[in-house]
Amino acid sequence: ISPDSVHLAAMRNYLAAHRRRPDARLIAIAPAAAYGPAKEWPAAKFAAVIDALAERLGAECVLVGAPSERGECEKVAALASAGAIVSAGQTSIGELIALLSISSAFVGNDSGCMHLAGALGIPTVAIFGSTNPIRTGPSKTNSRVIWHRLECSPCIARTCRFGHYNCLREIEPKEVLGALSALGV
């Protein structure tokens, strides 16, 4: 998969209008998942990753996703001291592919955005909770999966039958940052 020139131009223009640090490394983050809360790592942990990336690498993050995921993306951006560009709901699929292709890396839940990033071959860190990364993980090339295999995981449920979501809550930002580092980011 590769972006077309029209979508690339549109996303370069979009970023030129929205970036605070145009020369910084751009990292795409997808903090939501259409399947439900059992696939969504906590917003505060995504915010901690954004802040660490800004501090350690001087990176700027763009939050990607569907229109229905914009609220979650805005919540994450508000929690991050470094802030983030929220593009969720403002791009077509072609534009999203272009935006991901210009990004230095991707971090996200098990989602459509994660699969696109993996297919593009950009460094991809995928966070898994209730689903099985062996079955639905990203392309093996240039990607890392973070999954804590608890006795109740994978359950493949939309909501945690125990109400704790420990499969996600126990994953720490340092694991995500370590995976990015292992990918050369």
Backbone as JSON Lines, residues from 0, in Angstrom:
{"i":0,"aa":"I","n":[0.86,-1.17,0.0],"ca":[0.0,0.0,0.0],"c":[0.9,1.24,0.0]}
{"i":1,"aa":"S","n":[0.46,2.22,-0.72],"ca":[1.22,3.48,-0.77],"c":[0.25,4.62,-1.05]}
{"i":2,"aa":"P","n":[0.58,5.8,-0.56],"ca":[-0.31,6.96,-0.75],"c":[-0.19,7.52,-2.16]}
{"i":3,"aa":"D","n":[-1.26,8.17,-2.6],"ca":[-1.15,8.83,-3.9],"c":[-0.73,10.3,-3.69]}
{"i":4,"aa":"S","n":[-0.26,10.91,-4.76],"ca":[0.33,12.24,-4.67],"c":[-0.68,13.31,-4.25]}
{"i":5,"aa":"V","n":[-1.94,13.17,-4.63],"ca":[-2.96,14.15,-4.25],"c":[-3.17,14.14,-2.74]}
{"i":6,"aa":"H","n":[-3.27,12.94,-2.17],"ca":[-3.46,12.83,-0.72],"c":[-2.22,13.27,0.04]}
{"i":7,"aa":"L","n":[-1.04,12.95,-0.49],"ca":[0.2,13.41,0.16],"c":[0.25,14.93,0.2]}
{"i":8,"aa":"A","n":[-0.09,15.57,-0.89],"ca":[-0.08,17.04,-0.94],"c":[-1.09,17.61,0.05]}
{"i":9,"aa":"A","n":[-2.26,17.01,0.11],"ca":[-3.29,17.49,1.04],"c":[-2.82,17.37,2.49]}
{"i":10,"aa":"M","n":[-2.18,16.27,2.83],"ca":[-1.72,16.08,4.21],"c":[-0.51,16.96,4.54]}
{"i":11,"aa":"R","n":[0.34,17.2,3.57],"ca":[1.45,18.14,3.82],"c":[0.9,19.54,4.09]}
{"i":12,"aa":"N","n":[-0.12,19.93,3.34],"ca":[-0.76,21.23,3.57],"c":[-1.45,21.27,4.93]}
{"i":13,"aa":"Y","n":[-2.14,20.19,5.27],"ca":[-2.81,20.1,6.57],"c":[-1.79,20.26,7.7]}
{"i":14,"aa":"L","n":[-0.7,19.53,7.61],"ca":[0.32,19.6,8.65],"c":[0.98,20.98,8.71]}
{"i":15,"aa":"A","n":[1.19,21.6,7.56],"ca":[1.78,22.94,7.54],"c":[0.9,23.93,8.29]}
{"i":16,"aa":"A","n":[-0.4,23.71,8.24],"ca":[-1.35,24.6,8.91],"c":[-1.51,24.28,10.4]}
{"i":17,"aa":"H","n":[-1.19,23.06,10.82],"ca":[-1.48,22.63,12.19],"c":[-0.28,22.35,13.08]}
{"i":18,"aa":"R","n":[0.88,22.17,12.5],"ca":[2.04,21.83,13.32],"c":[2.59,23.04,14.05]}
{"i":19,"aa":"R","n":[3.0,22.82,15.28],"ca":[3.67,23.87,16.06],"c":[5.18,23.81,15.86]}
{"i":20,"aa":"R","n":[5.67,22.59,15.58],"ca":[7.1,22.39,15.38],"c":[7.3,21.61,14.07]}
{"i":21,"aa":"P","n":[7.26,22.31,12.94],"ca":[7.28,21.62,11.64],"c":[8.54,20.79,11.37]}
{"i":22,"aa":"D","n":[9.63,21.08,12.05],"ca":[10.86,20.31,11.81],"c":[11.0,19.12,12.75]}
{"i":23,"aa":"A","n":[10.08,18.98,13.7],"ca":[10.13,17.88,14.66],"c":[9.71,16.57,14.0]}
{"i":24,"aa":"R","n":[10.17,15.49,14.56],"ca":[9.74,14.16,14.12],"c":[8.24,14.04,14.39]}
{"i":25,"aa":"L","n":[7.49,13.53,13.43],"ca":[6.04,13.38,13.57],"c":[5.71,11.92,13.88]}
{"i":26,"aa":"I","n":[4.96,11.72,14.96],"ca":[4.56,10.36,15.35],"c":[3.04,10.3,15.41]}
{"i":27,"aa":"A","n":[2.47,9.34,14.69],"ca":[1.02,9.15,14.65],"c":[0.6,8.24,15.79]}
{"i":28,"aa":"I","n":[-0.51,8.6,16.42],"ca":[-1.04,7.83,17.54],"c":[-2.55,7.64,17.33]}
{"i":29,"aa":"A","n":[-3.0,6.41,17.51],"ca":[-4.43,6.09,17.42],"c":[-4.9,5.59,18.78]}
{"i":30,"aa":"P","n":[-5.46,6.48,19.61],"ca":[-5.82,6.1,20.97],"c":[-7.21,5.47,21.13]}
{"i":31,"aa":"A","n":[-7.94,5.35,20.05],"ca":[-9.29,4.79,20.14],"c":[-9.37,3.5,19.33]}
{"i":32,"aa":"A","n":[-10.45,2.78,19.49],"ca":[-10.7,1.56,18.72],"c":[-12.21,1.38,18.6]}
{"i":33,"aa":"A","n":[-12.66,1.12,17.4],"ca":[-14.09,1.0,17.16],"c":[-14.72,-0.15,17.93]}
{"i":34,"aa":"Y","n":[-13.95,-1.18,18.23],"ca":[-14.48,-2.38,18.88],"c":[-14.96,-2.13,20.3]}
{"i":35,"aa":"G","n":[-14.34,-1.17,20.98],"ca":[-14.8,-0.88,22.34],"c":[-13.68,-0.75,23.34]}
{"i":36,"aa":"P","n":[-14.04,-0.55,24.61],"ca":[-13.07,-0.25,25.65],"c":[-12.07,-1.37,25.93]}
{"i":37,"aa":"A","n":[-12.37,-2.6,25.59],"ca":[-11.44,-3.7,25.84],"c":[-10.27,-3.68,24.86]}
{"i":38,"aa":"K","n":[-10.28,-2.73,23.93],"ca":[-9.17,-2.56,23.0],"c":[-8.53,-1.18,23.15]}
{"i":39,"aa":"E","n":[-8.94,-0.4,24.15],"ca":[-8.44,0.97,24.3],"c":[-7.58,1.13,25.54]}
{"i":40,"aa":"W","n":[-6.3,1.35,25.3],"ca":[-5.35,1.64,26.37],"c":[-5.78,2.96,27.01]}
{"i":41,"aa":"P","n":[-5.61,3.15,28.31],"ca":[-6.09,4.37,28.97],"c":[-5.51,5.67,28.38]}
{"i":42,"aa":"A","n":[-6.37,6.66,28.28],"ca":[-6.0,7.96,27.69],"c":[-4.81,8.59,28.4]}
{"i":43,"aa":"A","n":[-4.75,8.5,29.72],"ca":[-3.64,9.1,30.47],"c":[-2.3,8.46,30.11]}
{"i":44,"aa":"K","n":[-2.31,7.19,29.76],"ca":[-1.07,6.52,29.38],"c":[-0.62,6.96,27.99]}
{"i":45,"aa":"F","n":[-1.58,7.14,27.08],"ca":[-1.22,7.7,25.77],"c":[-0.64,9.11,25.96]}
{"i":46,"aa":"A","n":[-1.25,9.91,26.82],"ca":[-0.76,11.27,27.08],"c":[0.67,11.23,27.63]}
{"i":47,"aa":"A","n":[0.96,10.27,28.51],"ca":[2.31,10.14,29.06],"c":[3.31,9.8,27.96]}
{"i":48,"aa":"V","n":[2.92,8.98,27.0],"ca":[3.8,8.65,25.87],"c":[4.04,9.9,25.02]}
{"i":49,"aa":"I","n":[2.99,10.66,24.76],"ca":[3.14,11.9,23.98],"c":[4.13,12.83,24.66]}
{"i":50,"aa":"D","n":[3.98,13.01,25.97],"ca":[4.87,13.91,26.71],"c":[6.31,13.4,26.7]}
{"i":51,"aa":"A","n":[6.49,12.1,26.86],"ca":[7.84,11.53,26.85],"c":[8.48,11.67,25.47]}
{"i":52,"aa":"L","n":[7.7,11.47,24.41],"ca":[8.24,11.62,23.05],"c":[8.64,13.07,22.78]}
{"i":53,"aa":"A","n":[7.85,14.01,23.28],"ca":[8.19,15.43,23.12],"c":[9.46,15.76,23.89]}
{"i":54,"aa":"E","n":[9.57,15.24,25.1],"ca":[10.72,15.54,25.95],"c":[11.99,14.86,25.45]}
{"i":55,"aa":"R","n":[11.89,13.58,25.12],"ca":[13.09,12.8,24.76],"c":[13.55,13.04,23.32]}
{"i":56,"aa":"L","n":[12.57,13.17,22.4],"ca":[12.91,13.25,20.98],"c":[12.56,14.59,20.36]}
{"i":57,"aa":"G","n":[11.87,15.45,21.12],"ca":[11.38,16.69,20.53],"c":[10.28,16.43,19.51]}
{"i":58,"aa":"A","n":[9.66,15.24,19.6],"ca":[8.65,14.82,18.63],"c":[7.32,15.56,18.82]}
{"i":59,"aa":"E","n":[6.58,15.62,17.75],"ca":[5.22,16.15,17.77],"c":[4.3,15.0,17.36]}
{"i":60,"aa":"C","n":[3.16,14.88,18.02],"ca":[2.26,13.76,17.74],"c":[0.99,14.24,17.06]}
{"i":61,"aa":"V","n":[0.48,13.38,16.18],"ca":[-0.81,13.61,15.53],"c":[-1.71,12.44,15.89]}
{"i":62,"aa":"L","n":[-2.91,12.74,16.37],"ca":[-3.85,11.71,16.79],"c":[-4.8,11.42,15.64]}
{"i":63,"aa":"V","n":[-4.84,10.16,15.23],"ca":[-5.6,9.74,14.06],"c":[-6.75,8.83,14.46]}
{"i":64,"aa":"G","n":[-7.76,8.78,13.6],"ca":[-8.9,7.91,13.84],"c":[-10.13,8.36,13.06]}
{"i":65,"aa":"A","n":[-11.2,7.67,13.31],"ca":[-12.47,7.92,12.64],"c":[-13.2,9.09,13.3]}
{"i":66,"aa":"P","n":[-14.22,9.63,12.63],"ca":[-15.01,10.72,13.24],"c":[-15.55,10.36,14.63]}
{"i":67,"aa":"S","n":[-15.98,9.11,14.81],"ca":[-16.53,8.68,16.1],"c":[-15.46,8.61,17.19]}
{"i":68,"aa":"E","n":[-14.2,8.66,16.82],"ca":[-13.09,8.56,17.77],"c":[-12.49,9.92,18.12]}
{"i":69,"aa":"R","n":[-13.02,10.97,17.52],"ca":[-12.46,12.31,17.73],"c":[-12.49,12.72,19.2]}
{"i":70,"aa":"G","n":[-13.57,12.42,19.9],"ca":[-13.69,12.79,21.31],"c":[-12.59,12.16,22.16]}
{"i":71,"aa":"E","n":[-12.3,10.89,21.93],"ca":[-11.22,10.22,22.67],"c":[-9.87,10.86,22.33]}
{"i":72,"aa":"C","n":[-9.67,11.2,21.07],"ca":[-8.42,11.84,20.66],"c":[-8.27,13.22,21.31]}
{"i":73,"aa":"E","n":[-9.37,13.98,21.36],"ca":[-9.32,15.3,22.01],"c":[-9.02,15.16,23.5]}
{"i":74,"aa":"K","n":[-9.57,14.13,24.12],"ca":[-9.3,13.88,25.55],"c":[-7.82,13.61,25.77]}
{"i":75,"aa":"V","n":[-7.22,12.77,24.93],"ca":[-5.79,12.45,25.05],"c":[-4.96,13.71,24.84]}
{"i":76,"aa":"A","n":[-5.28,14.49,23.81],"ca":[-4.54,15.72,23.53],"c":[-4.61,16.68,24.71]}
{"i":77,"aa":"A","n":[-5.77,16.78,25.35],"ca":[-5.94,17.68,26.49],"c":[-5.14,17.21,27.71]}
{"i":78,"aa":"L","n":[-4.97,15.9,27.85],"ca":[-4.22,15.35,28.98],"c":[-2.71,15.48,28.8]}
{"i":79,"aa":"A","n":[-2.26,15.6,27.57],"ca":[-0.83,15.67,27.29],"c":[-0.34,17.11,27.45]}
{"i":80,"aa":"S","n":[0.63,17.31,28.3],"ca":[1.21,18.64,28.48],"c":[1.78,19.18,27.18]}
{"i":81,"aa":"A","n":[2.35,18.29,26.36],"ca":[2.96,18.68,25.09],"c":[1.9,18.97,24.03]}
{"i":82,"aa":"G","n":[0.65,18.55,24.28],"ca":[-0.41,18.72,23.28],"c":[-0.2,17.79,22.11]}
{"i":83,"aa":"A","n":[-1.12,17.81,21.18],"ca":[-1.04,16.98,19.97],"c":[-2.01,17.54,18.95]}
{"i":84,"aa":"I","n":[-1.73,17.27,17.7],"ca":[-2.64,17.62,16.61],"c":[-3.73,16.55,16.59]}
{"i":85,"aa":"V","n":[-4.98,16.95,16.5],"ca":[-6.07,15.97,16.43],"c":[-6.62,15.98,15.0]}
{"i":86,"aa":"S","n":[-6.3,14.93,14.26],"ca":[-6.79,14.83,12.88],"c":[-7.94,13.83,12.75]}
{"i":87,"aa":"A","n":[-8.28,13.14,13.82],"ca":[-9.35,12.14,13.77],"c":[-10.64,12.76,13.21]}
{"i":88,"aa":"G","n":[-11.2,12.1,12.25],"ca":[-12.44,12.57,11.65],"c":[-12.25,13.64,10.59]}
{"i":89,"aa":"Q","n":[-11.03,14.04,10.35],"ca":[-10.77,15.1,9.37],"c":[-10.07,14.59,8.12]}
{"i":90,"aa":"T","n":[-9.87,13.29,8.03],"ca":[-9.17,12.73,6.88],"c":[-9.99,11.61,6.24]}
{"i":91,"aa":"S","n":[-9.85,11.49,4.94],"ca":[-10.4,10.33,4.24],"c":[-9.42,9.17,4.47]}
{"i":92,"aa":"I","n":[-9.78,7.98,4.05],"ca":[-8.87,6.84,4.19],"c":[-7.58,7.11,3.4]}
{"i":93,"aa":"G","n":[-7.71,7.64,2.2],"ca":[-6.53,7.96,1.39],"c":[-5.64,8.98,2.08]}
{"i":94,"aa":"E","n":[-6.25,9.99,2.69],"ca":[-5.48,11.0,3.41],"c":[-4.83,10.41,4.66]}
{"i":95,"aa":"L","n":[-5.53,9.53,5.35],"ca":[-4.97,8.87,6.52],"c":[-3.74,8.05,6.12]}
{"i":96,"aa":"I","n":[-3.84,7.32,5.03],"ca":[-2.69,6.55,4.53],"c":[-1.52,7.49,4.25]}
{"i":97,"aa":"A","n":[-1.8,8.63,3.62],"ca":[-0.75,9.61,3.33],"c":[-0.15,10.16,4.62]}
{"i":98,"aa":"L","n":[-1.0,10.5,5.58],"ca":[-0.53,11.04,6.86],"c":[0.35,10.03,7.59]}
{"i":99,"aa":"L","n":[-0.07,8.79,7.62],"ca":[0.73,7.75,8.26],"c":[2.07,7.57,7.53]}
{"i":100,"aa":"S","n":[2.04,7.67,6.2],"ca":[3.27,7.45,5.44],"c":[4.31,8.55,5.68]}
{"i":101,"aa":"I","n":[3.87,9.74,6.09],"ca":[4.83,10.82,6.37],"c":[5.23,10.82,7.85]}
{"i":102,"aa":"S","n":[4.64,9.95,8.62],"ca":[4.97,9.87,10.05],"c":[6.21,9.01,10.25]}
{"i":103,"aa":"S","n":[6.98,9.36,11.28],"ca":[8.2,8.6,11.59],"c":[7.88,7.28,12.27]}
{"i":104,"aa":"A","n":[6.72,7.2,12.92],"ca":[6.33,5.99,13.64],"c":[4.85,6.06,13.98]}
{"i":105,"aa":"F","n":[4.35,4.94,14.48],"ca":[2.93,4.83,14.86],"c":[2.84,4.09,16.19]}
{"i":106,"aa":"V","n":[1.92,4.56,17.04],"ca":[1.57,3.87,18.29],"c":[0.06,3.81,18.35]}
{"i":107,"aa":"G","n":[-0.5,2.65,18.64],"ca":[-1.95,2.6,18.76],"c":[-2.47,1.26,19.23]}
{"i":108,"aa":"N","n":[-3.75,1.29,19.5],"ca":[-4.48,0.08,19.88],"c":[-4.63,-0.82,18.66]}
{"i":109,"aa":"D","n":[-5.13,-2.01,18.89],"ca":[-5.51,-2.92,17.82],"c":[-6.67,-2.27,17.07]}
{"i":110,"aa":"S","n":[-6.38,-1.71,15.91],"ca":[-7.38,-0.92,15.18],"c":[-7.05,-0.91,13.7]}
{"i":111,"aa":"G","n":[-7.95,-0.36,12.92],"ca":[-7.71,-0.21,11.49],"c":[-6.49,0.65,11.21]}
{"i":112,"aa":"C","n":[-6.32,1.72,11.97],"ca":[-5.15,2.59,11.79],"c":[-3.86,1.8,12.01]}
{"i":113,"aa":"M","n":[-3.84,0.92,13.0],"ca":[-2.67,0.1,13.28],"c":[-2.34,-0.78,12.09]}
{"i":114,"aa":"H","n":[-3.38,-1.36,11.47],"ca":[-3.14,-2.23,10.32],"c":[-2.61,-1.43,9.13]}
{"i":115,"aa":"L","n":[-3.11,-0.21,8.94],"ca":[-2.61,0.63,7.86],"c":[-1.14,0.99,8.09]}
{"i":116,"aa":"A","n":[-0.8,1.39,9.32],"ca":[0.58,1.74,9.64],"c":[1.5,0.53,9.41]}
{"i":117,"aa":"G","n":[1.07,-0.63,9.86],"ca":[1.85,-1.84,9.65],"c":[2.03,-2.16,8.18]}
{"i":118,"aa":"A","n":[0.97,-1.99,7.39],"ca":[1.04,-2.27,5.95],"c":[1.96,-1.28,5.24]}
{"i":119,"aa":"L","n":[2.04,-0.05,5.75],"ca":[2.94,0.94,5.18],"c":[4.4,0.68,5.53]}
{"i":120,"aa":"G","n":[4.62,-0.14,6.57],"ca":[5.98,-0.48,6.96],"c":[6.66,0.53,7.86]}
{"i":121,"aa":"I","n":[5.9,1.52,8.37],"ca":[6.52,2.46,9.29],"c":[6.68,1.77,10.65]}
{"i":122,"aa":"P","n":[7.64,2.19,11.48],"ca":[7.76,1.57,12.8],"c":[6.42,1.64,13.53]}
{"i":123,"aa":"T","n":[5.9,0.48,13.9],"ca":[4.55,0.38,14.47],"c":[4.58,-0.35,15.81]}
{"i":124,"aa":"V","n":[4.03,0.32,16.82],"ca":[3.87,-0.31,18.13],"c":[2.37,-0.5,18.35]}
{"i":125,"aa":"A","n":[1.96,-1.75,18.48],"ca":[0.55,-2.1,18.64],"c":[0.29,-2.58,20.06]}
{"i":126,"aa":"I","n":[-0.72,-1.99,20.69],"ca":[-1.09,-2.31,22.07],"c":[-2.32,-3.21,22.04]}
{"i":127,"aa":"F","n":[-2.2,-4.4,22.62],"ca":[-3.3,-5.36,22.6],"c":[-3.82,-5.63,24.0]}
{"i":128,"aa":"G","n":[-5.12,-5.79,24.1],"ca":[-5.77,-6.13,25.36],"c":[-6.57,-7.4,25.22]}
{"i":129,"aa":"S","n":[-7.84,-7.28,24.81],"ca":[-8.75,-8.42,24.78],"c":[-8.58,-9.29,23.55]}
{"i":130,"aa":"T","n":[-7.87,-8.81,22.55],"ca":[-7.74,-9.58,21.31],"c":[-6.37,-10.25,21.22]}
{"i":131,"aa":"N","n":[-6.24,-11.16,20.28],"ca":[-5.06,-11.99,20.16],"c":[-4.15,-11.46,19.04]}
{"i":132,"aa":"P","n":[-2.97,-10.94,19.38],"ca":[-2.08,-10.38,18.36],"c":[-1.56,-11.43,17.38]}
{"i":133,"aa":"I","n":[-1.6,-12.68,17.77],"ca":[-1.17,-13.74,16.84],"c":[-2.15,-13.81,15.66]}
{"i":134,"aa":"R","n":[-3.4,-13.54,15.93],"ca":[-4.43,-13.57,14.88],"c":[-4.61,-12.24,14.19]}
{"i":135,"aa":"T","n":[-4.54,-11.12,14.95],"ca":[-4.89,-9.82,14.36],"c":[-3.81,-8.76,14.55]}
{"i":136,"aa":"G","n":[-2.57,-9.19,14.73],"ca":[-1.49,-8.24,14.91],"c":[-1.09,-7.55,13.62]}
{"i":137,"aa":"P","n":[-0.22,-6.54,13.74],"ca":[0.23,-5.83,12.55],"c":[1.19,-6.69,11.74]}
{"i":138,"aa":"S","n":[1.51,-6.21,10.55],"ca":[2.52,-6.85,9.73],"c":[3.77,-7.05,10.59]}
{"i":139,"aa":"K","n":[4.41,-8.18,10.47],"ca":[5.57,-8.49,11.31],"c":[6.77,-7.59,11.0]}
{"i":140,"aa":"T","n":[6.8,-7.01,9.81],"ca":[7.9,-6.15,9.41],"c":[7.84,-4.83,10.15]}
{"i":141,"aa":"N","n":[8.9,-4.5,10.85],"ca":[9.04,-3.18,11.49],"c":[7.95,-2.89,12.52]}
{"i":142,"aa":"S","n":[7.52,-3.9,13.24],"ca":[6.48,-3.67,14.26],"c":[6.8,-4.43,15.54]}
{"i":143,"aa":"R","n":[6.19,-3.94,16.6],"ca":[6.29,-4.59,17.91],"c":[4.88,-4.62,18.5]}
{"i":144,"aa":"V","n":[4.57,-5.71,19.17],"ca":[3.28,-5.85,19.86],"c":[3.53,-5.84,21.35]}
{"i":145,"aa":"I","n":[2.71,-5.11,22.07],"ca":[2.75,-5.14,23.53],"c":[1.44,-5.77,23.98]}
{"i":146,"aa":"W","n":[1.57,-6.91,24.63],"ca":[0.4,-7.68,25.06],"c":[0.78,-8.4,26.34]}
{"i":147,"aa":"H","n":[0.01,-8.2,27.37],"ca":[0.2,-8.93,28.63],"c":[-0.8,-10.07,28.62]}
{"i":148,"aa":"R","n":[-0.3,-11.23,28.46],"ca":[-1.18,-12.39,28.35],"c":[-1.62,-12.81,29.75]}
{"i":149,"aa":"L","n":[-2.75,-12.27,30.18],"ca":[-3.32,-12.62,31.47],"c":[-4.13,-13.9,31.33]}
{"i":150,"aa":"E","n":[-4.5,-14.5,32.44],"ca":[-5.26,-15.75,32.34],"c":[-6.63,-15.55,31.68]}
{"i":151,"aa":"C","n":[-7.13,-14.31,31.69],"ca":[-8.44,-14.03,31.05],"c":[-8.28,-13.47,29.64]}
{"i":152,"aa":"S","n":[-7.06,-13.39,29.13],"ca":[-6.82,-12.76,27.83],"c":[-6.14,-13.76,26.9]}
{"i":153,"aa":"P","n":[-6.54,-13.86,25.64],"ca":[-7.52,-13.02,24.99],"c":[-8.94,-13.53,25.24]}
{"i":154,"aa":"C","n":[-9.82,-12.61,25.53],"ca":[-11.22,-12.97,25.76],"c":[-12.09,-12.6,24.55]}
{"i":155,"aa":"I","n":[-11.59,-11.72,23.72],"ca":[-12.27,-11.25,22.51],"c":[-13.57,-10.5,22.83]}
{"i":156,"aa":"A","n":[-13.71,-10.01,24.03],"ca":[-14.93,-9.3,24.43],"c":[-14.77,-7.79,24.21]}
{"i":157,"aa":"R","n":[-15.89,-7.1,24.0],"ca":[-15.87,-5.64,23.85],"c":[-15.7,-4.93,25.19]}
{"i":158,"aa":"T","n":[-16.2,-5.54,26.23],"ca":[-16.06,-4.99,27.58],"c":[-15.54,-6.09,28.49]}
{"i":159,"aa":"C","n":[-14.84,-5.7,29.53],"ca":[-14.24,-6.66,30.45],"c":[-15.3,-7.26,31.36]}
{"i":160,"aa":"R","n":[-15.45,-8.56,31.31],"ca":[-16.47,-9.21,32.13],"c":[-16.14,-9.12,33.62]}
{"i":161,"aa":"F","n":[-14.88,-8.79,33.95],"ca":[-14.47,-8.62,35.34],"c":[-14.44,-7.15,35.75]}
{"i":162,"aa":"G","n":[-14.57,-6.26,34.76],"ca":[-14.62,-4.82,35.03],"c":[-13.28,-4.18,35.33]}
{"i":163,"aa":"H","n":[-12.16,-4.91,35.15],"ca":[-10.87,-4.32,35.52],"c":[-10.01,-3.89,34.33]}
{"i":164,"aa":"Y","n":[-10.18,-4.47,33.17],"ca":[-9.38,-4.15,31.98],"c":[-7.88,-4.22,32.26]}
{"i":165,"aa":"N","n":[-7.46,-5.13,33.14],"ca":[-6.05,-5.23,33.51],"c":[-5.16,-5.58,32.32]}
{"i":166,"aa":"C","n":[-5.72,-6.23,31.32],"ca":[-4.92,-6.57,30.14],"c":[-4.36,-5.31,29.48]}
{"i":167,"aa":"L","n":[-5.05,-4.19,29.64],"ca":[-4.58,-2.91,29.12],"c":[-3.96,-2.05,30.22]}
{"i":168,"aa":"R","n":[-4.61,-1.98,31.35],"ca":[-4.14,-1.08,32.42],"c":[-2.76,-1.43,32.94]}
{"i":169,"aa":"E","n":[-2.37,-2.7,32.84],"ca":[-1.06,-3.1,33.35],"c":[0.08,-2.77,32.39]}
{"i":170,"aa":"I","n":[-0.23,-2.39,31.16],"ca":[0.8,-1.98,30.2],"c":[1.22,-0.56,30.55]}
{"i":171,"aa":"E","n":[2.52,-0.35,30.64],"ca":[3.05,0.94,31.05],"c":[3.65,1.71,29.87]}
{"i":172,"aa":"P","n":[3.61,3.05,29.94],"ca":[4.21,3.86,28.87],"c":[5.66,3.5,28.57]}
{"i":173,"aa":"K","n":[6.43,3.12,29.59],"ca":[7.84,2.78,29.35],"c":[7.97,1.58,28.41]}
{"i":174,"aa":"E","n":[6.98,0.67,28.4],"ca":[7.02,-0.46,27.48],"c":[6.85,0.0,26.04]}
{"i":175,"aa":"V","n":[5.94,0.95,25.85],"ca":[5.7,1.51,24.52],"c":[6.94,2.26,24.05]}
{"i":176,"aa":"L","n":[7.5,3.08,24.93],"ca":[8.7,3.84,24.58],"c":[9.87,2.89,24.29]}
{"i":177,"aa":"G","n":[9.99,1.82,25.04],"ca":[11.03,0.82,24.78],"c":[10.86,0.14,23.44]}
{"i":178,"aa":"A","n":[9.61,-0.15,23.08],"ca":[9.34,-0.78,21.79],"c":[9.68,0.17,20.65]}
{"i":179,"aa":"L","n":[9.34,1.45,20.81],"ca":[9.7,2.44,19.79],"c":[11.22,2.51,19.65]}
{"i":180,"aa":"S","n":[11.9,2.54,20.77],"ca":[13.37,2.6,20.76],"c":[13.95,1.37,20.05]}
{"i":181,"aa":"A","n":[13.38,0.2,20.32],"ca":[13.85,-1.03,19.68],"c":[13.65,-0.99,18.16]}
{"i":182,"aa":"L","n":[12.67,-0.18,17.72],"ca":[12.41,-0.01,16.29],"c":[13.25,1.12,15.69]}
{"i":183,"aa":"G","n":[14.1,1.71,16.5],"ca":[14.97,2.78,16.0],"c":[14.4,4.16,16.08]}
{"i":184,"aa":"V","n":[13.31,4.33,16.84],"ca":[12.68,5.64,16.94],"c":[13.21,6.35,18.19]}
